[in-house]
Amino acid sequence: MIRRLSTTDPGFLATLDALLHFDGSTDDAIEQTVAEILKRVRAEGDVAVLEYTRRFDQLDVGTMAELELSRSQLRQALDSLPAAQRAALEAAAQRVTAYHERQKLESWSFTEADGTRLGQKITPLDRVGLYVPGGKAAYPSSVLMNALPAKVAGVGELIMVVPTPRGEKNALVLAAACLVGVDRVFTLGGAQAVAALAYGTQTIPQVDKIVGPGNAYVAAAKRRVFGTVGIDMVAGPSEVLIIADASANPDWVAIDLFAQAEHDELAQSILLSPDAGFIARVAASIERLLPTMPRREVIATSLKGRGALIHVSDLEEACALANRIAPEHLELAVADPAPLVDKIRHAGAIFMGHYTSESLGDYCAGPNHVLPTSRSARFSSPLGVYDFQKRTSLIEVSKAGAQTLGPIAATLAHGEGLTAHARAAELRLKP
């Protein structure tokens, strides 16, 4: 059901690259639909948002006020949670906040000998839009992971949009919004929600950045509005890569592979191990445990289409392959994970040791679960406080400093043919 590979197979690297390939482009029909939605919302504002919400979410609404949830509604959702759920939500929020508090950037400056002062000013974004999937596919953890670093950064206002198809609201999502202090919540989704956040409407204020996951229409809309606003990323399917030795528990590894595969049919779960016997035990665990999974059909499709159990020569080769794969999640299910960490250059998050399941990172370990996918860990990082802060350069040149910097700038400006640039520097030189 899940393919078995070895790095000694002829053409292995080509096979691996084909397995890793994911085409994130959307089809022409989606792009055309999204382009039309964005155009109409930008031109018509609330009118277009209401029409699309009635059409796509089957909501009988006549005004935008009907789409905004009050603070009392959010508070009721939080207060009505079962005690265990509320305690878990609060504990996760506390841990995520504590971790992200350590990421805050601070302004800095230094003064040179001639009195010139240089530095950097850190400023939080004014307003951020948070897209949260709704209906049955509802993820309160997404609220925590996207909203809390923004709050830690000091973002002035957080606007959340969450679709409620046929009026179906998720109490946990609304409770999470209340707990983290989201300022306004609108029950709308899809490309129309992205457009409303990006361009602003008569009711929904324009934001500076949009974060949060969504379907193909949401992803296409985020790509198109980038530049008008910032975005976190356009994420691909979820991924896990597990490096395991014979000390690992094959049942645990099998379930960890399932944990990614159950997201959707395009999710990717790969195991690397230098122990052929262990790979065989994991394969047996997969066969035995899969029938017990409620989402077994999704898991089976994912494992068959994009999963693999790969035999490597040693852990050194496993790390080299991990850097080639650049996974979203990397589990080091080995007896001594610390030496391997230094060999890993490209991974969204590294989970070290047998007791560190990736699912703990999804919910409550503390680090952010919004991670680079589709090999983008080669050049990007997890979502964090720094994504909600801007850096502004500070330059205060003294009179003495102008005498040093002026000739340098003027010489380079003349070389570029920019005479006014050169004269601006030269005018400040002593006669």
N, C-alpha and C positions, 0 to 999 in steps of 0.2 A: 504494500500500500504506500509506504514511504520509500523513496529510492535509497539505495545503498551505493556509495561511491568510495573510491580510494584515490589518494593523490598520485598513486602509481598507475592509474588507468590512463590509457592513451587519450590524449586530448582533454585531460582533466580540467585544465584552466579554462578552456573554451566552454566546456560543459558547465563549469561553475559560473562563468560570466553570463551565460544564457539563463541560468537559474536565477541569478541576481537581477537580471534586467526587468525593469518595470517601466512601462510607458505611461507616464502621468498625464499625457495630453488627453483632452476630452474630445468627443466627436463633434462634428460640425453642427449638429442639431442643438447640442447643449450650448455651444459657443454662441450660436445665433440667438437662442432663447435668452441667454444671460445678457447679451449685448442689448437686446430690446428692453429687457427689464431695467437695466441700469439707465438707459436713455430716458425711459418714461418716468422713473422715479426722480431722476435729476430734474426733469422738466416740470413734472406735475406734483411732486411731493406726496403729501398725505393721501391725495385722491388715488394715485397709482398704488401706494402701499396697501390701502384698504381693498382695492379691487383684486390685487394679487393674493392677499390674505384670504379673501372670500373664495377665490378660485382654487388655490392650492391647498389651503388648510380646512376648507369647508366650514368656515366660521361665519355666522350671520352677524356681521358687525357693520355699524353705520358711521361710527366716529372713532377717532384715535384714542379717545378717553377710555373706550371699552377694551383697548388692548394694553393699557398700562395697569400694572398691579400696584396696589397701595402698600405702604409700609405695614399697615395692620394686617393685610393679607399675607405678606411674607412672614410676619411675626407669628401669625396663627399657624402657618405651615411648620415653623420651627417648634412652637409650643405643643403641637399635636403629634410630634414624632414619638414613637416608642422610646422608652428611656435608653435602651441599649443603642439604638440608632443615633440618638442625639449625643450620647456620650462618645460614641465612635467618631462622629463628625467633629465634635469639639476637640477630641484628642488629636485627630489628624490635622485640624486647622492650627492647633498650637504648635505641633511639630514642624509643619510646613513654614509657619511664620518664623519660628526660632531659627530654622536653617537659613531662610532668606534674609533675615536681619544681618547676617554676616556678609552679605553680598553688597551692601550699600556702598556706593562710591561717594567720596567727599571731594569738595573743591580743594585746590592747592595752588600755591604760587611760590616763586623764588625771586630774589633780587640779585642782579649781577653787580659786579664791582663798580660800574659807572652809574648805578642807580636805575637801570632799566629793569622793569618788573615783568615777568612772564608767568602765566599760569593757566589754569583750567577751571571753569565754573560749571558745577553740576546742577542741573535743573530738572525736576520731574515733569513729565508730560501733563498738559492741562486736563485732557479728557481722553478716555480710552473706551472703546467698544468691545464687549465680550460676547462672542457668539457661543451659545451652548446648545447642543442637540436636544431635541425635546420629544415628547410623545413617549413611545415605548423605549426608544434608544436614548435614554436620559442618563447623564453622567454627572452626579454631584461632585465627583472628584475633579472634573474639568473646571467647575466653578472655583474650587479651592486653589488649584494649580495656576489658574490664569489670573484670578482676582487678587490673591494674597501678595504675590510679588509686586503687583501694581500699587497696592495699598502701602506696603513697606517702602516703596520708592517715593511715596508721597503724591501720587497722582490725584489731581483735584477732584475729578468726578469719574465715576465708572458707570457706564450705561450697558445693561445686559439685555440681549435679545434671545428669546427661547421660543421656538415654535410650539404651539399646542394644537396639533391637528384634531379637528372635531371637538375641540375644547378639552382635550386630555392633558391635564397638568400633572407634573411629577412633584410630589410633596418634598422629596429629598432635595431636589434641585432648588426649589424655592426656599427651603430651609437653609441650604448652604448660602444662597444669596443674602439672606437676612443675617446669617452668622458672620459673614466676611464684610458686611457693610456696603454692599452694592447700592448705589444711589438711586437708580431708576431701573425698572424692569418692564420690558415690552414683550407681549406674547406674539411675536412674529418671527418668521425664519426665512430661509431660502435666500436667493440672490437679492430679493427685494429688501430684506433686512440689512444685508451688506451695503446695498446702495443707499439706504436711509442713513446708516452710520457714516458712510464715506462722504456723502454730499449734504446731508442734513435735510430735514423737511420742516414744515411749519410746526411740527410737534417734537420731532426727534432732533436734538442738536448734533451738529457735525463733530465727529471725534478726530483725534490726531493719529490714532493707531487702532487697528482691529486685530484681536487675537482670538484663538479658539478654533476647534475642529468643526467640520461640516461635511456634507455630501459633495458630489461632483459639481453641482450647481454653485454651492457656496465656495468651493475651491476655485472654480473658474471666475467667479465674481471677485474674489480676493485678488487674484492675479491681475484682473483688469483695473481695479481701483488703486493698485499699488502705484505710488507716486503722488496721487491726490492725498492719500493717507499712507501711513506705514502699516505693514502687516508682520505677523510673527514668522510665518512660513507657510508654504503650501505642502502639507504633509502627505506622504504616500502611505501604503498599508503598514501596519505594525510589524515589527521584526524582533526576533530573539536569536542570538547565536550563543550556544553553550559549549564551552570547552570543559571536558570532563575526563578525569582519570579513573582508574579502577576503584578508588576509594569512595566514589559517588554512589548514591542509591539510585538504581535504575528506575524505580517507580517515581521517585521525586523528579528525576530528569524528564521522564515521559510526561508527567503532569505539567511541568514547566513548559515543555514544547506545546502541549495542549492549550496552555493559558494564552499564548499568542495566537495560535491557530483558531481559537474560538471567536476572535474578533470578527473576522470575515474570511471569505474564501480566498482572498488575495494575500492574507497575512503570511509571513514567512517564519518558519522554525527550522533551525539547522543545528546539528550536533557535530562537534569535532572531537575525536578521541583517538589516542594512540593505542588503545586496547581493543582489539577485535572482539574479544570475548565480552567486554562490557557493552559494545555496540549491539551484539546479539541479544544481550539481556534487556537492553532498552527497547529493541524491536519487539521482544516478547512482551514487555510491559505495555507497550503501545497496543498490541493486539488484545491483551487481556483487559486493559482499563478503558479502552475507547467505548465499548458498549455501555459503560456506566455513565457516560457524559451526556447531559441533556442536549448539548449542541453538537452531538457526535457527527451529524451529517456535515455541518460547516467545518468541523475539525478535520474530518476525513478528506474533504475536498481540498482544504488548504495544504494538508500534509502531502497529498498525492501530487498536487500541482506545483507547489513551491517549496516543499520541505526536503530535507536530506539528512542522512546519517553518513558522516564522512570519516573514513579511517585515515589518520595522518601518521607520519613516521615518529614524531615526538611532539612534546609540548612547544618546542621552539618553532616547528613548522606550523603548529596550530596558531600561534601568535602572529606569524607572518601572514597566514590566511585571514586571520581576524582583521588585520590592518588593510588587507585588500578588500574585504567585505565591508568594513566600516559600519558595523551594525548600530541600530538604534539602542538595543539592549544587549549587553554582553555579560553572561554569567560565567564565572570561573569556579566551576564545581570540582575543585581539586584539593588535595591534602594541604598544599601550601600555596595559596594564591598570591601572596605578596610579591615574590620574584617575577611573576608574570605581568603584574601591573606596569612595571617599568618598561616592559616590551610592547605595551599597547599604546599606539599613537592615535588611533581613530576609533572612537566609540562614543555614543551619546551618553551612556551611563554604564559603569562597571559594577557588577554585583559579585562580591568576593566571599567565597566559602559556601559550604553545603547548606547553611541555614538562611542564606540571603536569597530568598526567592524574588524574582522580578516583580511579582504581584505586590510585595511590600512597598516597593518603590512607586507603584501605581497609586497607592492610597495614602500611606502614612509614614514612610521612613523619614521624609523631610525634603530631600532634593526634588526638583521639579520633574513631573512625568511628561512634559512637553519636550520632545527630543527630536533631533534630526533623523530623518529616514532616507531611504533610497541612496545610500552611500554619501549623503551630504554631511555626515559626521567628519568627513575629511576636511571640511572648511567651516563648519558651523557648530553651535553649542546649544545646550539646553536653554529653555526660556528661563529668565531670571530677572532680578531687580534691575540689572543694567539695561534690560530691554525697555524699561519704562523711564529711563533717565537720559537726558541729553547732555552732551559735553560741548561747552562753548570756550573757545580760546580767549585768553586775556593777554593783551599786549599794551604795555605802557613804557614807551621809549623815552629816556631822559635826554636832556640837551646834549650831554656828553655822548650818550649812546647813539644819537643821530649822526654824530660826526664819524662814528665807526661803521654803522650800518648803511648810511647814505651812499658812500662811494661804491659799496658792494652792490646795493640794489640798482644804482644808476648804471653801473657797468653792465649788469645783466639785462636791464631794461633796454639799453641802447642796442645790445646784441640781439634782442628780440624785435627791434624796430618799434618799440613803444615809447615814444619820446615824452609824452605827458607823464608816464610813470617815472621816467628818469628825472624829469624836471621837478616833480613833486618831492623826490628825495633830495635833489641838489639845492632847492630853495631853502632847505633847513640847515645847510652847511654854513659854518662861519665864513665870512668873507676873507 
